[in-house]
Amino acid sequence: MIVIYRNGERVVISGWRAWLIVGPAVLVAALIVVALISLMLGIALTIFTVLLFVVPVAIALALLVRLFSKPR
């Protein structure tokens, strides 16, 4: 049941008309939620993949620099 106030009068929408209004609204909200979850998952996977490859390379470069640097 949907209650709307128009010009100070209460209008009640119920039955199939209420479903006709609520159905697409729920569908749009669900699509927005799915899109946001997909976006967050994509960002998380991107960060994980970058860290998976960058951290070992940075450690290897640091070891190489330390190996070939002049001792103090």
PyMOL commands that place a pseudoatom at each C-alpha (Angstrom):
pseudoatom trace, name=CA, resn=MET, resi=1, chain=A, elem=C, hetatm=0, pos=[0.000, 0.000, 0.000]
pseudoatom trace, name=CA, resn=ILE, resi=2, chain=A, elem=C, hetatm=0, pos=[1.341, 3.428, -0.979]
pseudoatom trace, name=CA, resn=VAL, resi=3, chain=A, elem=C, hetatm=0, pos=[0.002, 6.570, 0.655]
pseudoatom trace, name=CA, resn=ILE, resi=4, chain=A, elem=C, hetatm=0, pos=[0.410, 9.908, -1.135]
pseudoatom trace, name=CA, resn=TYR, resi=5, chain=A, elem=C, hetatm=0, pos=[-0.828, 13.290, -0.012]
pseudoatom trace, name=CA, resn=ARG, resi=6, chain=A, elem=C, hetatm=0, pos=[-2.067, 15.517, -2.859]
pseudoatom trace, name=CA, resn=ASN, resi=7, chain=A, elem=C, hetatm=0, pos=[-3.491, 18.952, -2.183]
pseudoatom trace, name=CA, resn=GLY, resi=8, chain=A, elem=C, hetatm=0, pos=[-4.043, 18.040, 1.438]
pseudoatom trace, name=CA, resn=GLU, resi=9, chain=A, elem=C, hetatm=0, pos=[-5.978, 14.870, 0.610]
pseudoatom trace, name=CA, resn=ARG, resi=10, chain=A, elem=C, hetatm=0, pos=[-4.753, 11.374, 1.262]
pseudoatom trace, name=CA, resn=VAL, resi=11, chain=A, elem=C, hetatm=0, pos=[-4.591, 9.081, -1.774]
pseudoatom trace, name=CA, resn=VAL, resi=12, chain=A, elem=C, hetatm=0, pos=[-4.075, 5.378, -1.120]
pseudoatom trace, name=CA, resn=ILE, resi=13, chain=A, elem=C, hetatm=0, pos=[-2.655, 3.208, -3.891]
pseudoatom trace, name=CA, resn=SER, resi=14, chain=A, elem=C, hetatm=0, pos=[-3.018, -0.514, -3.290]
pseudoatom trace, name=CA, resn=GLY, resi=15, chain=A, elem=C, hetatm=0, pos=[-3.285, -3.774, -5.146]
pseudoatom trace, name=CA, resn=TRP, resi=16, chain=A, elem=C, hetatm=0, pos=[-1.817, -4.232, -8.600]
pseudoatom trace, name=CA, resn=ARG, resi=17, chain=A, elem=C, hetatm=0, pos=[-1.236, -0.480, -9.025]
pseudoatom trace, name=CA, resn=ALA, resi=18, chain=A, elem=C, hetatm=0, pos=[1.035, -0.446, -5.973]
pseudoatom trace, name=CA, resn=TRP, resi=19, chain=A, elem=C, hetatm=0, pos=[2.945, -3.445, -7.328]
pseudoatom trace, name=CA, resn=LEU, resi=20, chain=A, elem=C, hetatm=0, pos=[3.249, -1.659, -10.664]
pseudoatom trace, name=CA, resn=ILE, resi=21, chain=A, elem=C, hetatm=0, pos=[4.936, 1.267, -8.907]
pseudoatom trace, name=CA, resn=VAL, resi=22, chain=A, elem=C, hetatm=0, pos=[7.059, -0.662, -6.391]
pseudoatom trace, name=CA, resn=GLY, resi=23, chain=A, elem=C, hetatm=0, pos=[8.268, -3.391, -8.774]
pseudoatom trace, name=CA, resn=PRO, resi=24, chain=A, elem=C, hetatm=0, pos=[10.435, -1.232, -11.058]
pseudoatom trace, name=CA, resn=ALA, resi=25, chain=A, elem=C, hetatm=0, pos=[11.724, 0.770, -8.072]
pseudoatom trace, name=CA, resn=VAL, resi=26, chain=A, elem=C, hetatm=0, pos=[12.954, -2.426, -6.379]
pseudoatom trace, name=CA, resn=LEU, resi=27, chain=A, elem=C, hetatm=0, pos=[14.483, -3.615, -9.653]
pseudoatom trace, name=CA, resn=VAL, resi=28, chain=A, elem=C, hetatm=0, pos=[16.381, -0.345, -10.136]
pseudoatom trace, name=CA, resn=ALA, resi=29, chain=A, elem=C, hetatm=0, pos=[17.608, -0.403, -6.520]
pseudoatom trace, name=CA, resn=ALA, resi=30, chain=A, elem=C, hetatm=0, pos=[18.807, -3.999, -6.930]
pseudoatom trace, name=CA, resn=LEU, resi=31, chain=A, elem=C, hetatm=0, pos=[20.657, -3.123, -10.136]
pseudoatom trace, name=CA, resn=ILE, resi=32, chain=A, elem=C, hetatm=0, pos=[22.369, -0.196, -8.409]
pseudoatom trace, name=CA, resn=VAL, resi=33, chain=A, elem=C, hetatm=0, pos=[23.428, -2.431, -5.515]
pseudoatom trace, name=CA, resn=VAL, resi=34, chain=A, elem=C, hetatm=0, pos=[24.797, -5.074, -7.904]
pseudoatom trace, name=CA, resn=ALA, resi=35, chain=A, elem=C, hetatm=0, pos=[26.715, -2.408, -9.854]
pseudoatom trace, name=CA, resn=LEU, resi=36, chain=A, elem=C, hetatm=0, pos=[28.249, -0.982, -6.668]
pseudoatom trace, name=CA, resn=ILE, resi=37, chain=A, elem=C, hetatm=0, pos=[29.236, -4.426, -5.385]
pseudoatom trace, name=CA, resn=SER, resi=38, chain=A, elem=C, hetatm=0, pos=[30.830, -5.241, -8.757]
pseudoatom trace, name=CA, resn=LEU, resi=39, chain=A, elem=C, hetatm=0, pos=[32.728, -1.960, -8.698]
pseudoatom trace, name=CA, resn=MET, resi=40, chain=A, elem=C, hetatm=0, pos=[34.034, -2.585, -5.170]
pseudoatom trace, name=CA, resn=LEU, resi=41, chain=A, elem=C, hetatm=0, pos=[35.040, -6.148, -6.078]
pseudoatom trace, name=CA, resn=GLY, resi=42, chain=A, elem=C, hetatm=0, pos=[36.882, -4.902, -9.159]
pseudoatom trace, name=CA, resn=ILE, resi=43, chain=A, elem=C, hetatm=0, pos=[38.765, -2.279, -7.147]
pseudoatom trace, name=CA, resn=ALA, resi=44, chain=A, elem=C, hetatm=0, pos=[39.692, -4.836, -4.480]
pseudoatom trace, name=CA, resn=LEU, resi=45, chain=A, elem=C, hetatm=0, pos=[40.938, -7.339, -7.062]
pseudoatom trace, name=CA, resn=THR, resi=46, chain=A, elem=C, hetatm=0, pos=[42.959, -4.652, -8.829]
pseudoatom trace, name=CA, resn=ILE, resi=47, chain=A, elem=C, hetatm=0, pos=[44.639, -3.553, -5.597]
pseudoatom trace, name=CA, resn=PHE, resi=48, chain=A, elem=C, hetatm=0, pos=[45.341, -7.179, -4.642]
pseudoatom trace, name=CA, resn=THR, resi=49, chain=A, elem=C, hetatm=0, pos=[46.860, -7.967, -8.045]
pseudoatom trace, name=CA, resn=VAL, resi=50, chain=A, elem=C, hetatm=0, pos=[49.058, -4.871, -8.021]
pseudoatom trace, name=CA, resn=LEU, resi=51, chain=A, elem=C, hetatm=0, pos=[50.300, -5.661, -4.514]
pseudoatom trace, name=CA, resn=LEU, resi=52, chain=A, elem=C, hetatm=0, pos=[50.850, -9.299, -5.460]
pseudoatom trace, name=CA, resn=PHE, resi=53, chain=A, elem=C, hetatm=0, pos=[53.334, -8.284, -8.162]
pseudoatom trace, name=CA, resn=VAL, resi=54, chain=A, elem=C, hetatm=0, pos=[54.726, -4.970, -6.881]
pseudoatom trace, name=CA, resn=VAL, resi=55, chain=A, elem=C, hetatm=0, pos=[55.751, -6.059, -3.371]
pseudoatom trace, name=CA, resn=PRO, resi=56, chain=A, elem=C, hetatm=0, pos=[58.007, -8.975, -4.457]
pseudoatom trace, name=CA, resn=VAL, resi=57, chain=A, elem=C, hetatm=0, pos=[59.564, -6.853, -7.217]
pseudoatom trace, name=CA, resn=ALA, resi=58, chain=A, elem=C, hetatm=0, pos=[60.248, -4.049, -4.724]
pseudoatom trace, name=CA, resn=ILE, resi=59, chain=A, elem=C, hetatm=0, pos=[61.841, -6.513, -2.301]
pseudoatom trace, name=CA, resn=ALA, resi=60, chain=A, elem=C, hetatm=0, pos=[63.994, -7.993, -5.083]
pseudoatom trace, name=CA, resn=LEU, resi=61, chain=A, elem=C, hetatm=0, pos=[65.107, -4.525, -6.223]
pseudoatom trace, name=CA, resn=ALA, resi=62, chain=A, elem=C, hetatm=0, pos=[65.942, -3.530, -2.659]
pseudoatom trace, name=CA, resn=LEU, resi=63, chain=A, elem=C, hetatm=0, pos=[68.053, -6.670, -2.248]
pseudoatom trace, name=CA, resn=LEU, resi=64, chain=A, elem=C, hetatm=0, pos=[69.842, -6.011, -5.545]
pseudoatom trace, name=CA, resn=VAL, resi=65, chain=A, elem=C, hetatm=0, pos=[70.565, -2.400, -4.614]
pseudoatom trace, name=CA, resn=ARG, resi=66, chain=A, elem=C, hetatm=0, pos=[71.881, -3.505, -1.247]
pseudoatom trace, name=CA, resn=LEU, resi=67, chain=A, elem=C, hetatm=0, pos=[73.999, -6.215, -2.886]
pseudoatom trace, name=CA, resn=PHE, resi=68, chain=A, elem=C, hetatm=0, pos=[75.633, -3.885, -5.412]
pseudoatom trace, name=CA, resn=SER, resi=69, chain=A, elem=C, hetatm=0, pos=[75.964, -0.791, -3.250]
pseudoatom trace, name=CA, resn=LYS, resi=70, chain=A, elem=C, hetatm=0, pos=[79.313, 0.204, -1.788]
pseudoatom trace, name=CA, resn=PRO, resi=71, chain=A, elem=C, hetatm=0, pos=[79.796, -0.661, 1.868]
pseudoatom trace, name=CA, resn=ARG, resi=72, chain=A, elem=C, hetatm=0, pos=[80.185, 2.278, 4.215]
for i in range(1, 72): cmd.bond("trace and resi %d" % i, "trace and resi %d" % (i + 1))
show_as sticks, trace
zoom trace
